[in-house]
Amino acid sequence: MLPAPFVDFPQCATYARTVPTPTSSSTRSRRDAASGARPPGVTSPQVGAETQRRVRDGAGLLAAAAMRRLDEDLQWYRALPAEDRSWVGLVAQAGITAFVTWFADPTRPAHGVGDIFAAAPPELTRSISLQHTLQLVRVVVDVVETHSDRLAAPGEERELREAVLRYSREVAFSAAEVYARAAEVRGAWDARLEALVVDALVRGDVDDSLRSRVSALGWSGRGSTLVMVGTTASTLDDVRGTDLRRATRRAADDALVGIQGDRLVVFLGGEGDLRAAATSLLPRFGPGPVVLGPVVQDLTDSARSARAALAGLAAAAAWQQAPRPVLADDLLPERVLVGDVTARRTLVAQAYAPLAASQGSLLETLSAYLGTGRSLEAAARSLYVHPNTVRYRLKRVADVTGWDPLDARESYVLQTALALGRLDPPAAPTL
């Protein structure tokens, strides 16, 4: 995942408790009009021109004092690179300058506080968290309060401190807005990058640049990988898409989500039970089949899992009794019907070839059993053996291939494998 700002709104709320609670401008206006009170963000009319002049003339003093305090009190500020330190200094100076400008005209609300953060590039939100920004605001407020006795005209110290608190409240919430917008922009960019990464993984275009992108999205690479595909529950807007991504990241250590029209592709990774994690995500999918690809060792081999899952999704409608989710390897006959070459080779390699290479007439017995309507007695008569012999050989077929001929579904898999093996006989081993 690209580094995201540490948007700690509880910290913002803690800071905001030190000053009046904000309300909407329209509500405040109606309340102020009814009560005759001054709207928040406006200094007391008792502050005279002398205090305003002193504050204006002392802007340089405040800025210098604020920079000294930042260096003395904030360890994270001292640890910043020189360029970031200079940007933070510009933000602090811009805050003091904006306060002086606002304080000089007490008849207008503090609408321009957002311009304070325009002095720094948006990338600064990656180096400095919202918590650090609020610490910066606190330091500047404390500096102004410390110098209020020297800056304010006699008798107006309290009014100056109250004005600083009101203005700092606006700055705090403006900072929260800046970081929230940065998080939204970064989240939208991450979603686009994630979609490109998923497309590349499905195609099998895994190179060094893709690995770096996957790492930037927060993929740790520990454990195995599994791909699940299905349909979306409905049109996924940004909010639903974000919620889906949160759910996938809670289900597994690593997760990538690709929304391709009405198709949903999810890559899950980690050291836990990935199939159980995939099952927990079923409510996030729409109606219809959900197919799980085979578990592979790492993300670089995930294209094999993705191709199997996508082929299974295309073929799942042919098996109406398929479970949900269904394994792509349980849909091998249906995948063959839709032209999946990998499924064709898998059936020949795992079912036909072992039987052809085995001893004890297993292939002949299975062919007779399937060709006589799955009747033990009929197969025994055609082979001139006892039915118990047929039963024993069919049990050996199940041991060799992993599919039980006595099970209706698995006998269909074996029948498909026999047909494919006769069409594409396995190559004879070379000596």
RONUFI-727394 format. One line per 10 residues: number of its first residue (from 0); their letters; for each residue x, y, z of N, C-alpha, C. Coordinates in steps of 0.05 Angstrom, whole numbers. Layout:
REM residues N
NUM> a> X,Y,Z,X,Y,Z,X,Y,Z; ...
REM end
This chain:
REM residues 431
0> mlpapfvdfp> 17,-24,0,0,0,0,18,24,0; 11,44,-17,26,69,-16,23,81,12; 44,93,23,42,104,50,19,123,52; 3,120,72,-21,136,76,-17,153,101; -28,176,102,-26,193,126,-39,180,149; -28,186,172,-40,175,197,-61,194,206; -85,190,196,-107,209,201,-120,201,227; -111,213,249,-120,206,275,-141,226,285; -166,222,277,-187,241,283,-192,243,313; -188,221,329,-190,225,358,-171,246,369
10> qcatyartvp> -147,247,357,-128,268,365,-139,295,359; -151,298,335,-163,323,328,-186,331,347; -202,310,355,-224,315,373,-213,324,401; -191,312,409,-179,319,435,-170,348,435; -158,356,412,-149,384,411,-173,402,410; -194,394,395,-217,411,392,-231,416,418; -228,398,438,-242,401,463,-232,425,479; -208,435,471,-197,457,486,-209,483,477; -225,483,456,-237,507,445,-266,502,440; -282,523,434,-310,520,430,-316,500,408
20> tptssstrsr> -337,484,410,-345,464,390,-356,478,366; -347,470,342,-357,484,318,-385,475,310; -399,493,297,-425,486,286,-426,496,258; -446,489,243,-448,498,216,-452,528,215; -443,540,193,-444,569,191,-473,580,191; -491,565,178,-519,574,177,-531,573,205; -525,551,220,-536,548,247,-525,570,265; -499,575,263,-487,595,279,-499,623,273; -503,628,247,-514,654,240,-541,659,252; -559,638,250,-586,641,261,-585,644,291
30> rdaasgarpp> -567,628,304,-565,630,333,-554,657,342; -534,666,328,-522,692,335,-542,715,331; -557,713,309,-576,734,303,-597,735,325; -605,712,335,-626,711,356,-616,721,383; -590,715,389,-580,721,415,-564,747,417; -556,757,393,-540,781,393,-511,775,399; -503,750,400,-476,743,406,-458,746,381; -432,748,386,-413,750,364,-409,722,352; -408,720,326,-403,694,314,-375,684,320; -371,658,323,-345,647,328,-326,654,305
40> gvtspqvgae> -301,657,311,-281,665,291,-279,694,288; -293,710,305,-290,739,304,-279,749,330; -258,765,329,-246,775,354,-265,794,368; -258,798,393,-275,816,410,-272,844,399; -294,859,398,-292,887,389,-277,904,409; -271,893,433,-257,909,453,-227,910,447; -217,893,429,-189,894,422,-184,919,405; -166,935,414,-161,960,402,-140,959,380; -137,982,367,-118,984,345,-89,980,355; -84,988,380,-57,985,391,-49,955,392
50> tqrrvrdgag> -67,938,402,-61,909,403,-57,898,375; -74,906,356,-71,897,329,-44,905,317; -36,930,323,-10,939,313,13,923,325; 11,917,351,32,902,365,34,874,354; 11,861,349,11,834,338,23,835,310; 16,855,294,27,856,267,57,861,268; 66,878,285,95,883,287,110,860,299; 97,844,315,110,821,328,109,795,313; 99,796,288,97,771,272,124,758,269; 145,773,263,171,762,260,181,749,286
60> llaaaamrrl> 176,762,308,184,751,334,170,725,340; 144,724,334,128,699,338,139,677,320; 144,683,295,154,662,277,181,651,286; 199,668,295,225,659,304,222,642,329; 205,651,348,201,636,372,188,609,367; 169,608,348,156,583,341,176,563,329; 194,572,312,214,554,300,233,543,322; 240,560,341,257,551,363,243,529,379; 218,534,385,202,515,401,199,489,386; 194,490,360,192,465,345,217,449,347
70> dedlqwyral> 240,461,345,265,447,346,271,436,374; 261,451,394,267,443,422,247,421,432; 222,423,424,201,406,436,194,382,420; 197,382,394,187,361,377,209,344,366; 212,320,376,234,303,366,230,295,337; 205,290,330,200,282,302,207,304,282; 205,329,291,213,352,274,243,352,270; 258,347,291,287,346,288,296,323,270; 281,302,269,288,278,253,281,281,224; 266,301,217,258,304,189,281,312,171
80> paedrswvgl> 280,304,145,300,314,126,299,345,124; 321,356,115,322,385,114,300,398,97; 293,385,75,272,396,58,245,396,72; 239,374,85,213,372,99,212,392,123; 235,396,136,237,415,158,231,443,147; 241,449,124,236,476,113,206,479,106; 194,458,96,165,460,90,149,464,115; 156,449,136,141,452,162,145,481,172; 169,491,169,174,519,178,157,539,162; 154,534,136,137,551,120,108,550,129
90> vaqagitafv> 98,525,136,71,523,145,67,538,171; 86,535,190,84,550,215,84,580,211; 101,590,194,102,618,189,76,627,175; 66,611,156,42,618,143,18,619,162; 19,601,182,-2,602,202,-2,627,219; 22,636,226,24,661,242,16,685,225; 25,685,200,18,707,182,-12,709,177; -24,685,173,-53,685,169,-68,694,194; -58,687,217,-71,697,242,-69,727,244; -45,738,238,-42,767,239,-60,781,220
100> twfadptrpa> -63,770,196,-81,782,176,-110,781,185; -118,758,196,-145,756,206,-150,773,230; -130,775,248,-133,791,272,-136,820,267; -124,829,244,-125,857,237,-153,865,227; -170,846,220,-197,852,210,-216,835,226; -224,843,250,-240,826,267,-269,823,259; -277,836,237,-305,835,229,-311,812,210; -291,797,202,-295,775,183,-287,748,196; -301,727,189,-294,700,200,-267,691,188; -256,671,200,-230,661,191,-235,640,169
110> hgvgdifaaa> -240,650,144,-245,631,122,-220,621,108; -198,636,111,-174,629,96,-154,611,109; -163,597,130,-143,580,144,-133,557,126; -149,549,107,-140,527,89,-116,535,73; -112,562,69,-89,571,53,-63,566,68; -64,562,94,-39,557,109,-25,533,98; -40,512,92,-27,487,84,-22,487,54; -30,507,40,-24,509,11,6,515,7; 20,525,28,48,531,25,65,506,21; 55,483,30,71,458,29,59,440,7
120> ppeltrsisl> 76,423,-4,66,404,-25,48,382,-12; 30,371,-27,13,350,-16,28,326,-6; 52,321,-18,68,298,-10,77,300,19; 76,324,31,85,327,59,67,310,78; 42,305,70,24,289,87,34,261,90; 53,252,73,64,225,76,86,224,97; 100,247,101,121,248,120,112,257,148; 90,272,149,80,283,174,51,274,178; 46,262,200,18,253,205,1,276,215; -25,271,216,-43,291,227,-37,296,256
130> qhtlqlvrvv> -29,276,271,-22,279,299,1,299,302; 22,296,284,44,314,285,35,343,277; 17,345,258,8,371,250,-6,385,273; -22,370,288,-36,382,311,-16,390,333; 5,374,336,26,383,355,39,409,346; 42,412,320,53,436,309,35,460,315; 9,456,312,-11,477,319,-9,484,348; -7,464,365,-6,469,394,19,486,401; 41,479,389,66,495,395,62,524,387; 51,528,363,47,556,354,28,571,372
140> vdvvethsdr> 6,558,380,-13,570,398,0,577,425; 17,558,435,30,563,460,49,586,458; 63,589,435,82,611,432,67,638,432; 44,639,418,29,664,418,18,670,445; 8,650,460,-2,654,487,20,664,505; 44,652,502,66,660,519,74,689,515; 71,699,491,78,726,484,54,745,486; 31,735,494,8,752,494,10,776,513; 23,772,536,27,795,554,44,817,542; 63,809,525,80,829,513,68,841,488
150> laapgeerel> 51,825,474,39,835,449,14,852,454; -3,843,473,-28,857,477,-25,883,492; -42,902,485,-43,927,500,-52,920,528; -45,937,548,-53,931,575,-83,927,578; -91,905,591,-119,899,595,-132,883,573; -117,878,551,-129,863,528,-115,835,525; -101,826,545,-87,801,543,-107,778,539; -128,778,554,-148,756,553,-161,755,526; -168,778,514,-181,778,488,-162,767,467; -136,773,469,-117,762,450,-115,732,452
160> reavlrysre> -114,722,477,-113,693,480,-138,679,470; -161,690,474,-186,678,464,-186,678,433; -176,700,422,-175,701,392,-156,679,382; -134,675,395,-115,654,387,-129,626,388; -143,621,410,-157,595,413,-178,591,391; -193,612,386,-214,609,365,-201,604,338; -180,618,332,-167,615,306,-153,587,304; -141,579,326,-127,553,325,-147,530,322; -172,534,332,-192,513,327,-198,511,297; -200,533,283,-205,532,254,-181,519,240
170> vafsaaevya> -157,525,249,-134,512,237,-134,482,241; -141,473,265,-141,445,271,-160,430,253; -184,441,250,-204,427,233,-196,430,203; -183,451,196,-173,454,169,-152,433,163; -135,428,183,-114,407,180,-127,380,176; -148,374,192,-162,349,189,-174,346,161; -184,368,151,-196,367,124,-174,362,103; -151,375,106,-129,370,87,-121,341,87; -118,329,110,-110,301,112,-132,282,102; -156,289,107,-178,272,97,-179,272,66
180> raaevrgawd> -175,296,55,-175,297,25,-151,282,14; -128,285,27,-104,270,18,-109,240,19; -123,231,40,-129,203,43,-148,194,21; -168,210,14,-186,203,-7,-172,201,-34; -155,221,-40,-141,221,-65,-123,197,-67; -108,191,-45,-90,168,-45,-106,142,-47; -129,141,-34,-145,117,-36,-155,112,-64; -163,134,-78,-172,131,-106,-149,122,-124; -125,133,-119,-102,125,-134,-95,96,-129; -96,88,-104,-90,60,-97,-109,41,-110
190> arlealvvda> -135,48,-112,-155,31,-125,-148,28,-155; -140,50,-168,-133,47,-196,-108,30,-200; -88,35,-182,-64,19,-184,-70,-11,-179; -87,-16,-159,-95,-43,-153,-108,-57,-176; -125,-42,-190,-139,-54,-214,-118,-61,-235; -99,-44,-240,-78,-50,-260,-61,-74,-251; -55,-76,-226,-39,-99,-216,-55,-125,-219; -81,-125,-213,-97,-149,-215,-98,-158,-245; -102,-138,-263,-103,-145,-291,-76,-158,-300; -54,-147,-291,-28,-158,-299,-24,-186,-287
200> lvrgdvddsl> -33,-190,-262,-30,-216,-250,-47,-237,-265; -71,-230,-273,-88,-248,-287,-75,-256,-314; -62,-237,-327,-49,-242,-353,-23,-257,-349; -12,-257,-324,14,-270,-320,38,-252,-326; 33,-226,-328,55,-207,-334,69,-199,-308; 84,-217,-296,97,-212,-271,126,-205,-276; 134,-181,-270,162,-172,-273,170,-156,-248; 193,-144,-249,203,-130,-225,186,-105,-219; 176,-92,-240,160,-68,-236,133,-75,-223; 122,-98,-231,97,-107,-218,102,-115,-189
210> rsrvsalgws> 124,-127,-184,130,-134,-156,132,-109,-138; 143,-88,-149,145,-64,-133,118,-51,-129; 101,-53,-149,74,-42,-146,58,-58,-126; 60,-84,-127,47,-101,-107,56,-95,-79; 82,-91,-76,93,-84,-50,83,-57,-41; 80,-38,-59,70,-12,-52,41,-13,-42; 26,-33,-52,-2,-37,-43,-4,-53,-17; 19,-60,-5,18,-72,21,19,-102,21; 25,-115,-2,26,-144,-3,52,-154,10; 50,-169,31,74,-178,45,89,-201,32
220> grgstlvmvg> 74,-218,18,86,-240,4,91,-265,21; 81,-264,46,84,-288,63,62,-308,57; 69,-334,57,50,-355,54,42,-360,26; 19,-372,22,9,-381,-4,-10,-360,-16; -20,-365,-40,-38,-347,-53,-61,-363,-66; -85,-351,-65,-109,-363,-77,-125,-341,-91; -137,-348,-113,-154,-329,-128,-183,-338,-127; -201,-321,-121,-230,-327,-122,-243,-307,-140; -262,-317,-156,-276,-300,-175,-306,-305,-173; -321,-285,-179,-350,-286,-179,-362,-261,-191
230> ttastlddvr> -387,-256,-186,-400,-232,-196,-404,-212,-173; -406,-187,-180,-411,-167,-160,-440,-167,-152; -445,-159,-127,-472,-158,-116,-488,-137,-130; -476,-114,-136,-489,-92,-149,-467,-74,-160; -475,-52,-172,-455,-33,-181,-440,-22,-157; -414,-25,-158,-397,-18,-136,-387,11,-140; -397,29,-124,-386,56,-124,-361,57,-107; -350,81,-103,-325,84,-88,-328,74,-59; -352,81,-47,-356,73,-19,-358,43,-16; -374,30,-33,-377,1,-32,-350,-13,-38
240> gtdlrratrr> -336,-2,-58,-310,-14,-65,-290,-12,-42; -290,11,-28,-272,13,-5,-280,-6,17; -306,-9,22,-315,-27,43,-308,-56,35; -310,-63,10,-303,-90,1,-273,-95,6; -256,-75,0,-228,-79,4,-221,-82,33; -235,-67,50,-230,-70,79,-237,-99,88; -260,-109,78,-268,-136,85,-248,-157,77; -237,-155,53,-218,-174,43,-192,-173,59; -184,-149,68,-160,-147,84,-163,-156,112; -188,-157,121,-193,-169,148,-194,-199,146
250> aaddalvgiq> -201,-210,123,-204,-239,120,-177,-253,117; -158,-239,104,-132,-252,99,-109,-232,105; -85,-243,107,-62,-226,112,-58,-206,89; -60,-216,65,-56,-200,41,-81,-202,24; -88,-181,10,-111,-182,-8,-109,-161,-30; -117,-168,-53,-120,-150,-76,-147,-154,-88; -160,-133,-96,-187,-134,-107,-187,-121,-135; -199,-136,-154,-203,-125,-181,-232,-126,-188; -244,-103,-194,-272,-101,-202,-272,-96,-233; -280,-117,-247,-280,-116,-276,-308,-117,-287
260> gdrlvvflgg> -322,-94,-287,-350,-94,-295,-366,-108,-274; -380,-129,-282,-397,-144,-263,-381,-168,-252; -356,-170,-258,-339,-192,-248,-321,-182,-226; -318,-199,-205,-302,-192,-182,-279,-212,-180; -255,-203,-179,-231,-220,-177,-216,-212,-151; -212,-231,-134,-199,-226,-108,-175,-245,-105; -152,-233,-99,-128,-248,-93,-124,-247,-63; -122,-271,-51,-118,-273,-22,-91,-286,-17; -76,-276,2,-50,-288,9,-46,-289,39; -28,-306,47,-22,-308,76,-16,-336,84
270> egdlraaats> -12,-339,110,-4,-365,121,-27,-381,133; -51,-369,134,-74,-383,146,-88,-400,125; -113,-407,133,-130,-423,115,-144,-404,95; -133,-403,71,-143,-385,51,-171,-392,41; -177,-418,40,-203,-426,32,-224,-418,52; -218,-420,77,-237,-410,98,-240,-380,96; -218,-366,90,-220,-337,87,-237,-330,63; -234,-345,41,-251,-340,18,-280,-345,23; -286,-366,38,-314,-373,45,-327,-350,61; -311,-338,79,-322,-316,95,-329,-291,78
280> llprfgpgpv> -319,-290,54,-324,-267,36,-348,-272,18; -360,-295,19,-383,-301,1,-405,-280,1; -413,-270,25,-434,-250,25,-428,-225,9; -402,-220,3,-394,-196,-12,-398,-200,-42; -403,-224,-50,-406,-230,-79,-436,-230,-86; -441,-227,-111,-469,-227,-121,-479,-256,-124; -503,-259,-134,-514,-285,-139,-499,-300,-161; -501,-326,-161,-486,-342,-180,-462,-355,-168; -447,-370,-185,-425,-385,-175,-402,-368,-166; -387,-378,-147,-362,-366,-138,-341,-388,-139
290> vlgpvvqdlt> -320,-384,-154,-300,-405,-160,-273,-398,-146; -261,-418,-134,-235,-415,-121,-214,-429,-138; -194,-414,-146,-172,-426,-160,-154,-443,-141; -136,-459,-152,-119,-475,-135,-100,-457,-119; -92,-466,-95,-73,-452,-79,-45,-455,-91; -31,-433,-95,-4,-433,-106,15,-422,-86; 41,-425,-91,61,-419,-71,65,-389,-66; 63,-373,-87,68,-345,-84,53,-330,-105; 55,-303,-104,40,-286,-122,49,-288,-151; 75,-295,-155,85,-297,-182,72,-320,-197
300> dsarsaraal> 62,-340,-183,49,-363,-195,19,-360,-195; 9,-337,-186,-20,-334,-183,-35,-333,-209; -22,-328,-231,-36,-328,-257,-49,-356,-262; -35,-377,-254,-46,-404,-258,-72,-407,-242; -72,-397,-217,-97,-398,-201,-119,-381,-213; -111,-357,-223,-131,-339,-234,-143,-350,-259; -127,-362,-277,-137,-373,-302,-156,-396,-296; -149,-413,-277,-166,-435,-270,-193,-425,-259; -192,-405,-241,-216,-395,-229,-234,-382,-250; -222,-366,-269,-238,-353,-289,-251,-373,-308
310> aglaaaaawq> -235,-394,-316,-247,-415,-333,-269,-429,-318; -265,-434,-292,-286,-447,-277,-312,-430,-275; -308,-403,-273,-332,-386,-272,-347,-387,-299; -332,-389,-321,-345,-390,-347,-360,-417,-351; -350,-438,-337,-362,-464,-342,-381,-473,-320; -382,-458,-298,-397,-468,-274,-426,-472,-280; -438,-457,-298,-466,-460,-304,-473,-488,-314; -454,-503,-324,-459,-530,-334,-464,-550,-312; -455,-543,-288,-460,-561,-264,-478,-547,-245; -504,-552,-248,-524,-538,-232,-522,-545,-202
320> qaprpvladd> -512,-568,-195,-510,-576,-167,-483,-568,-155; -468,-551,-168,-442,-544,-157,-444,-529,-131; -427,-535,-112,-428,-520,-86,-419,-491,-90; -423,-476,-69,-415,-448,-70,-400,-441,-44; -374,-436,-46,-358,-435,-70,-350,-463,-80; -343,-464,-105,-334,-489,-117,-305,-486,-125; -290,-507,-122,-262,-507,-130,-260,-509,-160; -241,-495,-172,-238,-496,-201,-230,-525,-209; -215,-539,-192,-207,-566,-199,-230,-586,-198; -252,-578,-185,-276,-595,-186,-293,-590,-211
330> llpervlvgd> -285,-571,-227,-300,-564,-252,-284,-572,-277; -266,-591,-274,-249,-598,-297,-265,-607,-322; -285,-625,-319,-300,-632,-343,-314,-608,-356; -326,-591,-340,-340,-568,-351,-320,-548,-364; -297,-546,-352,-277,-528,-364,-267,-539,-390; -266,-565,-393,-258,-577,-419,-279,-569,-440; -305,-569,-432,-326,-562,-451,-324,-534,-462; -313,-515,-446,-310,-487,-455,-283,-482,-467; -268,-504,-472,-243,-501,-486,-218,-495,-469; -219,-502,-444,-196,-497,-426,-175,-519,-431
340> vtarrtlvaq> -153,-512,-444,-132,-531,-450,-119,-542,-425; -116,-525,-405,-103,-534,-380,-120,-555,-366; -146,-552,-366,-164,-573,-354,-162,-599,-370; -160,-597,-396,-158,-621,-413,-132,-636,-406; -110,-622,-404,-85,-635,-398,-85,-646,-370; -97,-632,-351,-98,-641,-323,-113,-667,-321; -136,-669,-334,-152,-694,-333,-136,-718,-345; -123,-713,-367,-108,-735,-380,-85,-743,-361; -71,-723,-350,-48,-729,-333,-55,-742,-307; -77,-734,-295,-84,-743,-268,-102,-767,-268
350> ayaplaasqg> -117,-772,-289,-136,-795,-289,-129,-816,-310; -126,-808,-335,-122,-828,-356,-94,-840,-355; -74,-823,-353,-46,-833,-354,-39,-852,-332; -47,-847,-307,-41,-866,-285,-55,-893,-290; -79,-893,-300,-93,-918,-305,-80,-933,-328; -72,-918,-349,-59,-932,-372,-33,-945,-364; -19,-933,-344,6,-943,-335,4,-964,-313; -19,-968,-303,-23,-986,-279,-25,-1015,-288; -22,-1033,-269,-26,-1061,-273,-54,-1070,-264; -63,-1092,-274,-88,-1104,-264,-112,-1096,-280
360> slletlsayl> -109,-1088,-304,-132,-1083,-322,-151,-1061,-311; -140,-1041,-297,-157,-1020,-285,-171,-1004,-307; -156,-996,-328,-168,-980,-349,-190,-995,-363; -185,-1021,-369,-205,-1037,-382,-229,-1041,-365; -226,-1045,-339,-248,-1049,-321,-265,-1024,-319; -251,-1001,-316,-266,-975,-314,-282,-970,-340; -270,-975,-362,-283,-971,-388,-308,-989,-390; -305,-1014,-381,-328,-1033,-382,-350,-1024,-363; -342,-1015,-340,-362,-1006,-320,-378,-981,-330; -364,-962,-341,-377,-938,-351,-393,-944,-376
370> gtgrsleaaa> -383,-963,-392,-397,-969,-417,-421,-986,-414; -425,-998,-391,-448,-1016,-387,-468,-1003,-368; -469,-977,-367,-489,-963,-350,-482,-963,-321; -456,-965,-314,-447,-965,-286,-459,-988,-270; -460,-1012,-282,-470,-1036,-269,-447,-1055,-264; -444,-1063,-239,-423,-1081,-232,-427,-1108,-246; -452,-1118,-245,-457,-1144,-257,-453,-1144,-287; -462,-1123,-300,-459,-1122,-329,-429,-1120,-337; -415,-1104,-321,-386,-1102,-327,-372,-1128,-322; -380,-1143,-301,-368,-1169,-295,-373,-1189,-318
380> rslyvhpntv> -397,-1188,-328,-404,-1207,-350,-387,-1200,-375; -384,-1174,-381,-369,-1167,-405,-339,-1174,-402; -329,-1175,-377,-301,-1181,-372,-297,-1210,-365; -318,-1225,-361,-317,-1254,-353,-302,-1256,-326; -310,-1239,-307,-299,-1240,-280,-322,-1238,-260; -316,-1242,-234,-336,-1240,-214,-342,-1211,-208; -367,-1203,-200,-373,-1175,-194,-355,-1164,-171; -347,-1181,-152,-329,-1172,-131,-302,-1164,-142; -294,-1177,-164,-268,-1169,-176,-271,-1142,-189; -294,-1136,-201,-298,-1110,-213,-298,-1089,-190
390> ryrlkrvadv> -312,-1096,-168,-313,-1077,-146,-285,-1071,-135; -269,-1092,-133,-242,-1088,-123,-225,-1070,-142; -228,-1076,-168,-212,-1060,-187,-221,-1031,-187; -247,-1026,-184,-257,-998,-183,-247,-984,-158; -244,-999,-137,-232,-986,-113,-203,-979,-118; -189,-996,-133,-161,-990,-141,-161,-965,-159; -181,-962,-176,-182,-938,-193,-184,-913,-176; -200,-914,-155,-203,-891,-138,-177,-885,-123; -162,-906,-116,-137,-902,-102,-116,-889,-121; -117,-897,-146,-97,-888,-165,-102,-860,-174
400> tgwdpldare> -127,-853,-179,-134,-827,-192,-144,-807,-172; -156,-816,-150,-168,-797,-131,-198,-792,-137; -208,-804,-158,-237,-802,-164,-250,-829,-161; -273,-831,-148,-286,-856,-143,-307,-862,-165; -303,-883,-180,-322,-890,-201,-351,-896,-191; -353,-903,-166,-380,-909,-155,-395,-884,-147; -383,-861,-147,-396,-836,-142,-405,-824,-169; -430,-815,-170,-441,-805,-195,-425,-783,-207; -419,-762,-192,-404,-739,-202,-376,-747,-210; -362,-763,-193,-334,-770,-199,-332,-790,-222
410> syvlqtalal> -353,-806,-226,-352,-824,-249,-355,-808,-275; -369,-785,-274,-371,-768,-297,-344,-756,-304; -329,-748,-283,-302,-737,-287,-285,-759,-300; -286,-783,-290,-269,-805,-301,-278,-811,-330; -303,-810,-335,-312,-816,-363,-302,-795,-382; -302,-770,-373,-291,-749,-390,-261,-753,-394; -247,-761,-373,-218,-765,-375,-212,-788,-394; -228,-810,-393,-224,-832,-412,-228,-823,-441; -248,-807,-446,-252,-797,-473,-229,-780,-482; -219,-762,-465,-197,-745,-472,-172,-761,-476
420> grldppaapt> -167,-781,-459,-143,-797,-462,-143,-812,-488; -166,-821,-497,-166,-835,-523,-162,-816,-546; -171,-791,-542,-166,-771,-563,-137,-761,-563; -127,-757,-539,-100,-747,-535,-84,-766,-517; -76,-788,-527,-61,-807,-510,-35,-795,-500; -28,-800,-475,-4,-789,-464,21,-800,-479; 41,-783,-481,65,-791,-495,79,-813,-480; 90,-832,-495,104,-854,-483,130,-844,-471; 137,-854,-447,162,-845,-434,186,-852,-451; 205,-833,-452,230,-838,-467,251,-851,-449
430> l> 266,-869,-460,287,-884,-445,313,-869,-447
REM end
